């Protein structure tokens, strides 16, 4: 198997063990263009040490990148900016920007759902979904609402009220509130 370098192969110890086991079982070695001496079959102790050190450096770099990305996302979140993940129903990405804006058609559904929830507090998620469907509302894909989709919207109430939460960080969001 030919790779540019081994850094993407060893993202986790479990993957490393599984890949090593499967490749050895089928007598397949790894040829790295940027690391020409790398081999999973080398028996020489110094080669074993060098390969192990390269794998540790790959894991270190992965952890360092994760930490830097996490700091960046936390900073964005503390400023109320959208730090990533799926854009909640009722919003869409603004072209040419990293901001999210209200999707008027979906926002009407979100507003109606929260009105139904307030008016009929004892209704189940399924009953709320059925009511949305009876009123002619559909999902982004034009399908009927399910209780799972209704729960996903209801669980994001604070977001729809203009708050932004990312992990343990909660801030006033820069996005416009729907409810």
C-alpha positions, 0 to 999 in steps of 0.5 A: 500500500503506497501513501504519501506519509504515515501521518493519516494512518495512525490517528488512533492506537486502535486503528493502528493495531487493526491496520497493522494486524490486517496488513500483516495477515495479508502480507501487505506492507506500507510504502511511504513516499516521504518516509522511504525506510518505513515498513511494518515488517522491519525486525531491526530494533533501530528501525522499530524504534524509528517507526515507533517515534514517527508514529508517536510524532504523528499522534502528537501532531494530531493532538496539537491540531485538535487542541488548536482547533478547540481553542479557536472554536471556544473563542468563537463560541464565547463571542457568540459566533457559530463555531461549527456543526450542523446549522440548526433548522430555521437557519442557513449559511450566508453566502460568502460569509461564515455567518448564519441567517434566518431561513424564513420558510423554516423559521415559520415552522419553528415558530409554529412548533413552539406555539403548539408546544406552549398551547398544548403542553401535554402533547407528545412529540409524535402529536406535535409532528402530526399537527405540523404535518396536518398543517402542511409543513414539511422538512428541508427534504419535503418529507413529513416531520417525525418526533425525532425532528420535532425533539431536535428543534425543541431541544435547541430552544435557547438557540432559537431565542438568540443564545449560543451554547458550545460545550460549556460555553454559553453566550449571546449569539450573533445570530438573529433569534427566531422566537 
